Amino acid sequence: MKGHIRERKAKKGRRFEVVVDIGRDPYTGKRKQKTKSGFTSKRDAESFLRKWLVELDENRYVEPSKETFASYMEHWFTSHYQKRVKESTISNRKYAMDKHLIRENPFANKELSKITTEMIDALYNDKLDEGYSTNTIRKIHQLLNQAFKQAVKWKKIAHNPVIDADPPSVKTKDTVIWSFDEIHRFLEHCKEERHYITFLLAIYTGMRRGEILGLKWSDIDFKKKIIRVERTLIHIPEKGYQLSSPKTFKSRRQVPITDYILNELITHKEQQEEWKDRLGGTYQDNNLVICTEQGTFQDPRNLLRVMKRLCEMANVTSICIHEIRHTHASILIREGVDIVKVANRLGHSKPKTTLDTYAHLIPNDQDQVADIFHNALMQKKQPDVSIM
């Protein structure tokens, strides 16, 4: 590539302009040039020209985009992002983008190429001051990073300003779990409830709420005593509840269950048959284990209301269904079950996730470590070999 510098006359003295030839337009055949003006000294212009030529030769030069941040985000989200994530994720992320990055964002209408790391950090601080959780701000950060990363790939900007941004660390709340006594009291008070089997499955399997509500009878192997987690119940705005694939690859798993749970499931199935007989042709048989008396999807919000009422009746700590999952995991860990086995049962993508969440519950046997090492070494001690 060739380039040169030309002098321009200005009211305040001489000005220099850098001009670079970048080939010819493949359609018109006309020569294409890039220019940069406003240099007050020829030396500065020459220095910029050398840098510019290197960037062009190495295909690193990016023509700064005039597109506004808000316009780019809308385009990126609809043409790229939403085609690569699950439908349930789209609605959550779209809400976060519209609210935090477009409607309530001071740099929403600035040019994409002029967004700086300082502006992004200021946005995070504003959200903190407004009372949003650190977890919400981290999700905003992840969305921004993905969007700017793609802008670099599309050569709309030269650098991703989110890389150097400093989002707040996520502050985790103390995990609230039930004692053994509370578990027994709660189950005793909900035995006559239609949702007894729902809470029983949550306590005995540690499955996610959506996984339990999406469970079908075909997912239960009564001979092998396992539940196959194949789907989950999700809510899509304007579409309602529907079944979807599990949260992650590891979420698709097999959960062993006991004879006690199998017998309770059989009893529940007999009750469902009574619903079918009573309603006849109006019953919607979707083969669901947990459903309404009409056979339709169970609304999770109703489940929440039932659980709150039962917690008050049983006089136990008021927790949500996800905290029943924490209770299940905590009991397994305190009983000495290997962390990898617990992770597999819960459907965590990595054992590290389980360890990070429940590390404080793992029994501290540090006092025994020295003895364990010493005993192992002594057992492997080689007999003395005399020298001839």
C-alpha positions in Angstrom: 0.0 0.0 0.0 1.1 3.6 -0.7 0.6 6.7 1.2 1.6 10.3 1.3 1.2 13.5 3.2 -0.2 16.7 1.8 -0.2 20.2 3.3 -3.4 22.1 3.8 -3.7 25.9 4.5 -5.7 26.8 7.5 -6.6 30.0 9.4 -4.4 29.1 12.3 -1.3 28.0 10.3 -0.3 25.0 8.4 -2.2 21.7 8.7 -1.2 18.3 7.3 -3.3 15.5 6.0 -2.4 11.8 5.6 -3.7 10.0 2.5 -3.4 6.2 1.9 -4.3 4.3 -1.2 -6.2 1.1 -0.4 -6.7 -0.3 -3.9 -9.6 -0.1 -6.3 -13.3 -0.6 -5.8 -14.0 -4.1 -7.2 -17.3 -2.8 -8.8 -16.4 0.7 -10.1 -12.7 0.3 -10.6 -12.1 3.6 -9.0 -9.2 4.2 -6.7 -10.1 4.1 -3.0 -8.4 6.3 -0.4 -8.5 6.8 3.3 -7.6 10.2 4.8 -6.8 11.6 8.2 -6.4 15.4 8.7 -5.8 17.9 11.4 -2.1 17.3 12.1 -0.2 20.4 13.2 3.2 19.1 12.4 4.6 17.0 9.5 6.4 14.8 11.9 3.2 13.8 13.6 1.6 13.1 10.3 4.5 10.9 9.1 4.4 9.0 12.4 0.6 8.3 12.0 1.2 7.4 8.3 3.7 4.7 9.3 1.4 3.3 11.9 -1.6 3.4 9.6 0.3 1.5 6.8 1.3 -1.2 9.2 -2.2 -1.7 10.5 -3.5 -1.8 6.9 -0.9 -4.3 5.8 -1.7 -6.6 8.8 -5.4 -6.1 8.3 -5.7 -4.6 11.8 -7.1 -1.2 10.7 -10.8 -0.6 11.6 -12.9 2.2 10.2 -14.7 3.5 13.4 -18.4 2.9 13.1 -20.8 5.9 13.2 -23.6 3.6 14.4 -25.1 4.4 17.8 -24.7 1.9 20.7 -28.4 1.4 21.0 -28.8 0.7 17.2 -25.9 -1.7 17.2 -27.3 -3.6 20.3 -30.7 -4.1 18.6 -29.0 -5.4 15.4 -26.6 -7.7 17.3 -29.3 -9.1 19.5 -31.8 -10.0 16.7 -29.4 -11.0 13.9 -26.8 -12.8 16.0 -27.3 -13.4 19.7 -30.9 -14.8 19.8 -30.1 -17.4 17.2 -27.5 -18.9 19.5 -29.3 -19.2 22.8 -32.4 -21.0 24.1 -35.8 -19.4 23.8 -36.2 -19.0 27.5 -32.9 -17.2 27.7 -33.9 -14.7 24.9 -36.8 -13.1 26.9 -34.6 -12.6 30.0 -31.7 -11.1 28.1 -34.0 -9.0 25.9 -35.5 -7.5 29.0 -32.1 -6.8 30.6 -30.8 -5.2 27.4 -33.9 -3.0 26.8 -34.0 -1.8 30.4 -30.4 -1.4 31.5 -28.5 -0.9 28.2 -31.0 1.1 26.2 -33.7 2.9 28.2 -31.6 3.5 31.4 -28.1 3.9 29.9 -26.4 7.3 29.6 -24.3 6.2 26.6 -27.1 4.5 24.7 -27.2 7.1 21.9 -23.4 7.6 21.7 -21.5 6.3 18.7 -20.4 2.7 19.3 -16.8 3.5 18.6 -16.7 6.2 21.2 -17.8 4.0 24.2 -15.0 3.8 26.7 -14.1 1.6 29.6 -14.7 4.5 32.0 -18.3 4.9 30.7 -19.0 1.2 31.3 -17.6 1.3 34.8 -19.7 4.4 35.5 -22.8 2.4 34.3 -22.0 -0.4 36.7 -21.6 2.1 39.6 -24.9 3.8 38.7 -26.7 0.4 38.9 -25.1 -0.3 42.3 -26.3 3.1 43.5 -29.8 2.3 42.2 -29.9 -0.8 44.4 -29.5 -3.5 41.8 -27.8 -6.8 42.9 -24.2 -7.6 42.0 -25.6 -10.7 40.2 -27.7 -8.4 37.9 -24.7 -6.2 37.1 -22.6 -9.2 36.3 -25.2 -10.4 33.8 -25.2 -6.9 32.2 -21.4 -7.1 32.0 -21.6 -10.5 30.3 -24.1 -9.2 27.7 -22.0 -6.2 27.0 -18.9 -8.2 26.6 -20.5 -10.6 24.1 -21.9 -7.7 22.1 -18.6 -5.7 21.9 -16.6 -8.9 21.2 -18.8 -9.4 18.2 -18.4 -5.8 17.1 -14.6 -6.3 17.0 -15.1 -9.4 14.9 -17.3 -7.5 12.5 -14.7 -4.7 12.4 -17.0 -2.0 13.7 -14.5 -1.2 16.5 -10.8 -1.9 17.0 -10.9 -2.8 20.7 -13.4 -4.3 23.2 -13.7 -1.7 26.1 -15.5 -4.2 28.3 -12.3 -6.3 28.7 -10.8 -3.7 31.1 -14.1 -2.9 32.8 -14.4 -3.7 36.5 -17.8 -5.2 37.4 -18.5 -5.9 41.1 -18.0 -9.4 42.5 -21.1 -11.4 43.0 -22.2 -11.3 46.7 -23.8 -14.7 47.4 -26.5 -14.9 50.1 -26.2 -17.4 52.9 -27.8 -20.7 51.8 -30.9 -21.4 53.9 -31.7 -25.1 54.4 -34.0 -27.3 56.5 -33.0 -29.5 59.4 -34.1 -33.1 59.5 -36.8 -32.2 61.9 -38.1 -29.5 59.6 -38.2 -31.9 56.6 -40.3 -34.4 58.6 -42.6 -31.7 59.9 -43.2 -30.2 56.5 -43.9 -33.6 54.8 -46.3 -34.6 57.6 -48.3 -31.4 57.1 -48.6 -31.8 53.3 -49.4 -35.5 53.1 -53.0 -34.8 52.2 -52.1 -32.1 49.7 -52.2 -32.7 45.9 -48.6 -31.4 45.7 -47.3 -33.9 48.3 -45.5 -35.9 45.5 -44.0 -32.7 44.1 -42.3 -31.7 47.4 -41.4 -35.3 48.0 -39.5 -35.5 44.7 -37.8 -32.2 45.4 -36.6 -33.4 48.8 -35.5 -36.9 47.8 -33.9 -36.1 44.4 -32.7 -32.5 44.5 -34.1 -32.0 41.0 -34.8 -28.4 39.8 -38.4 -27.1 39.9 -38.7 -27.0 36.1 -37.3 -30.5 35.8 -39.9 -31.9 38.3 -42.8 -30.0 36.6 -41.6 -31.3 33.1 -41.3 -34.9 34.2 -43.3 -37.5 32.2 -44.2 -41.0 33.3 -42.1 -42.3 30.4 -39.0 -40.8 32.1 -39.4 -43.1 35.1 -37.9 -46.6 34.9 -39.7 -48.5 37.7 -37.4 -51.6 37.2 -34.1 -49.9 37.3 -35.3 -47.4 39.9 -34.2 -44.3 38.1 -35.7 -41.0 36.9 -34.3 -39.8 33.5 -34.2 -36.0 33.4 -35.0 -35.2 29.8 -36.8 -31.9 29.8 -37.8 -28.9 31.9 -40.8 -26.7 32.1 -40.2 -23.1 31.0 -42.2 -19.9 30.5 -42.0 -18.0 27.3 -43.6 -14.5 27.3 -46.8 -14.3 25.1 -46.5 -18.1 24.5 -47.0 -19.5 28.0 -45.6 -22.7 29.5 -43.9 -25.2 27.4 -41.3 -28.0 27.6 -37.7 -27.4 26.7 -34.4 -29.3 26.8 -32.6 -29.3 30.1 -30.5 -26.3 31.3 -27.1 -27.8 30.2 -25.7 -31.0 28.7 -24.9 -32.3 32.2 -28.5 -31.5 33.3 -29.7 -34.4 31.1 -29.0 -37.2 33.6 -30.3 -40.3 35.5 -31.3 -39.9 39.1 -31.5 -43.1 41.2 -34.5 -43.3 43.5 -35.6 -45.6 46.4 -38.5 -48.1 46.6 -40.2 -45.6 49.0 -40.3 -43.0 46.2 -41.4 -45.5 43.6 -44.3 -46.6 45.8 -45.3 -43.0 46.3 -45.2 -42.4 42.6 -47.5 -45.4 42.0 -50.0 -44.1 44.5 -49.9 -40.7 42.8 -50.5 -42.3 39.4 -53.5 -44.1 40.7 -54.9 -40.7 41.9 -54.3 -39.3 38.4 -56.3 -42.2 36.9 -59.2 -41.1 39.2 -59.0 -37.6 37.8 -59.1 -39.0 34.2 -62.2 -41.1 35.0 -64.0 -38.2 36.7 -63.3 -35.7 33.8 -63.5 -38.2 30.9 -62.9 -36.6 27.5 -62.1 -33.2 29.0 -59.0 -34.4 30.7 -55.8 -33.4 28.8 -53.5 -36.3 29.0 -50.0 -35.0 28.5 -48.4 -38.0 30.3 -47.1 -35.5 33.0 -46.2 -36.7 36.4 -47.0 -33.3 38.0 -50.0 -31.6 36.5 -53.3 -29.9 37.3 -56.4 -32.0 37.9 -57.2 -31.3 34.2 -53.9 -32.7 33.1 -52.4 -29.4 32.1 -49.0 -27.9 33.0 -48.7 -26.9 36.7 -48.1 -23.2 37.1 -45.0 -22.8 39.3 -46.5 -19.7 40.9 -49.3 -21.7 42.4 -46.7 -24.1 43.8 -45.0 -21.2 45.5 -48.2 -20.1 47.2 -48.9 -23.7 48.4 -45.4 -24.1 49.8 -45.5 -20.8 51.7 -48.8 -21.8 53.3 -47.5 -25.2 54.3 -44.3 -23.7 55.8 -46.5 -21.6 58.0 -48.7 -24.5 59.0 -45.7 -26.7 59.8 -43.9 -23.9 61.6 -40.7 -24.5 59.6 -38.2 -22.0 58.0 -39.9 -20.4 55.0 -37.7 -21.4 52.0 -38.3 -21.7 48.2 -38.2 -24.9 46.2 -34.6 -24.2 45.0 -33.6 -24.2 48.6 -35.0 -27.7 49.0 -32.5 -28.6 46.3 -29.8 -27.0 48.5 -31.1 -29.0 51.5 -30.8 -32.3 49.5 -27.3 -31.5 48.4 -26.2 -30.5 51.9 -27.4 -33.7 53.5 -25.5 -35.8 50.9 -22.3 -33.8 51.5 -22.6 -34.0 55.3 -23.0 -37.7 55.0 -19.7 -37.9 53.2 -20.9 -38.6 49.6 -18.2 -37.8 47.1 -18.5 -34.3 45.6 -18.4 -35.6 42.0 -21.3 -37.9 42.7 -23.3 -35.1 44.2 -22.6 -32.9 41.2 -23.8 -35.6 38.8 -27.0 -36.1 40.8 -27.7 -32.4 40.8 -26.9 -32.0 37.1 -24.1 -29.4 37.6 -22.0 -28.9 34.5 -18.8 -29.1 36.7 -18.0 -30.5 40.1 -16.4 -27.1 40.8 -19.9 -25.5 40.8 -21.0 -27.9 43.5 -17.8 -27.3 45.5 -18.0 -23.5 45.3 -21.6 -23.7 46.5 -21.3 -26.2 49.3 -17.6 -26.1 50.3 -18.4 -24.8 53.7 -20.5 -28.0 54.4 -17.7 -30.5 53.7 -16.5 -32.0 57.0 -13.1 -30.6 58.1 -10.9 -33.5 58.8 -7.6 -31.6 58.7 -6.6 -33.0 62.1 -6.5 -36.5 60.6 -4.6 -35.6 57.4 -1.1 -36.0 59.0 -2.0 -39.4 60.5 -3.4 -40.6 57.2 -0.3 -39.7 55.3 2.0 -41.2 58.0 0.0 -44.5 58.1 0.0 -44.8 54.3 3.8 -44.2 54.1 4.4 -46.8 56.8 2.3 -49.4 55.1 4.4 -49.0 51.9 7.7 -49.1 53.8 10.2 -51.3 51.9 12.3 -53.8 54.0 15.9 -52.9 54.7 18.3 -54.3 52.1 21.7 -55.3 53.6 24.8 -54.5 51.7 27.0 -57.5 50.8 
